Amino acid sequence: MSCEYVPDKLINTMDDYTEYEEAVYQEYMKTFSNKEFYFNGKRIAEKKHPLIAGKSCTFWHIISSGDCEAEKLPDFDRYETVGWPGFILGYCLDNCKEKLIWETKRHSKIRVLIYCTEIDYLIVLDKSDDSCNIRTRFLNYPDT
């Protein structure tokens, strides 16, 4: 990682897992959920429902991994970088020359992929007529 602007990782220094998860959630709220982001004039929104343990669906997509919704598992690399989506969408889209952006189709949805080559980080947006919804993100983008 060579970007001097990327936020520090949120390293777990707590003895209690639930305290750490709550700290991760508070960082998510501060850096993403309580802000407005735009891509090509379209608002980027989080998917609020279904709420799981009182937290948005997007939050769980950002911090967990797995293909099946009901079986997603916590991913501590994702916990540590929970502040990075807001950084990419708020800073990199306008200021970084080391990003790649492209569209792809998955099932019937158009997806926008925003990849920061400096930190090897990918954000996936579902694109609609009037907005984009953050779908997920990857650290160490898979070559698939």
CORJO-V684472 format. One record per residue. BURIAL is b if it has 16 or more other C-alpha atoms within 10 Angstrom, else e. D_LAST is the distance of its C-alpha to the last C-alpha in whole Angstrom. Layout:
burial = (BURIAL;BURIAL)
d_last = (D_LAST;D_LAST)
This chain:
burial = (e;e;e;e;e;b;e;e;e;b;e;b;e;e;e;e;e;e;e;b;b;e;b;b;b;e;b;b;b;e;b;b;b;e;e;e;b;e;b;e;e;e;e;b;b;b;b;e;e;e;e;e;e;e;e;b;b;b;b;b;b;b;b;b;b;e;e;e;e;e;e;e;e;b;e;b;e;b;b;b;b;b;b;b;b;b;b;b;b;b;e;b;b;e;e;e;e;e;b;e;e;e;e;e;e;e;e;e;e;e;b;b;b;b;b;b;b;e;b;e;b;b;b;b;b;b;b;e;e;e;b;b;b;b;b;b;b;b;b;e;e;e;e;e)
d_last = (21;24;24;28;28;25;27;28;26;28;29;30;34;35;37;36;32;33;35;32;30;32;32;28;29;32;30;27;30;32;29;27;29;32;31;30;27;27;24;26;29;27;28;25;26;25;25;28;28;28;30;29;32;33;30;27;24;22;24;22;19;19;21;19;16;15;15;18;21;24;22;20;21;22;20;22;20;19;23;24;22;23;25;22;21;24;25;22;23;27;27;24;23;27;27;24;24;20;18;16;16;15;15;13;14;13;16;19;18;17;15;15;13;15;14;16;16;19;18;14;14;13;15;14;17;18;20;24;27;29;26;23;22;20;17;15;14;12;14;12;9;6;4;0)
